[in-house]
Amino acid sequence: LSDEEIGLALSFGATTARKLIERGVIVAAALNLQGQTRLVGQCASLRQAASTPARSLAHA
């Protein structure tokens, strides 16, 4: 994907995450696509996790 397409996809994901936060379904989200990360919501553990290199996939 181009940088523009990645940005657009992350923006759509962030919009969806904000809607879920507003509904109380989630408190935060970390979105990652081809090495670019977008954080939504207030969660210190997500901010720390996003800055730590990934060693394996974690599933919620």
C-alpha positions in Angstrom: 0.0 0.0 0.0 1.1 3.6 -0.6 1.7 5.9 2.4 -1.5 7.7 1.4 -3.5 4.5 1.5 -2.0 3.4 4.8 -2.9 6.8 6.3 -6.4 6.6 5.0 -6.9 3.1 6.4 -5.5 4.1 9.8 -7.8 7.1 9.8 -10.9 5.0 9.1 -9.8 2.6 11.8 -9.2 5.4 14.3 -12.7 6.8 13.5 -14.2 3.4 14.2 -12.2 3.1 17.5 -13.4 6.5 18.7 -17.0 5.4 18.1 -16.4 2.2 20.1 -14.8 4.3 22.9 -17.8 6.7 22.9 -20.2 3.7 23.2 -18.1 2.2 26.1 -17.2 -0.9 24.2 -13.4 -0.3 24.4 -11.2 2.2 26.2 -8.3 2.5 23.7 -6.9 1.0 20.5 -3.5 0.5 18.9 -3.8 0.3 15.2 -0.8 -0.9 13.1 -0.5 -1.2 9.4 2.8 -1.9 7.6 4.9 -0.4 10.3 2.8 2.7 11.0 0.9 2.9 14.3 -2.0 5.1 15.4 -3.1 5.2 19.0 -6.7 6.1 20.0 -7.9 6.7 23.6 -6.2 7.1 26.9 -4.2 4.1 27.9 -0.6 4.3 29.2 0.0 0.6 28.6 -0.9 0.9 25.0 1.5 3.8 24.5 4.2 1.8 26.1 3.4 -1.3 24.0 3.4 0.7 20.8 6.9 2.0 21.6 8.3 -1.4 22.4 9.4 -3.6 19.4 7.1 -6.4 18.8 8.4 -9.9 19.3 5.2 -11.9 18.8 1.6 -11.2 18.0 -0.8 -10.8 21.0 -4.5 -11.5 20.6 -7.1 -9.9 22.8 
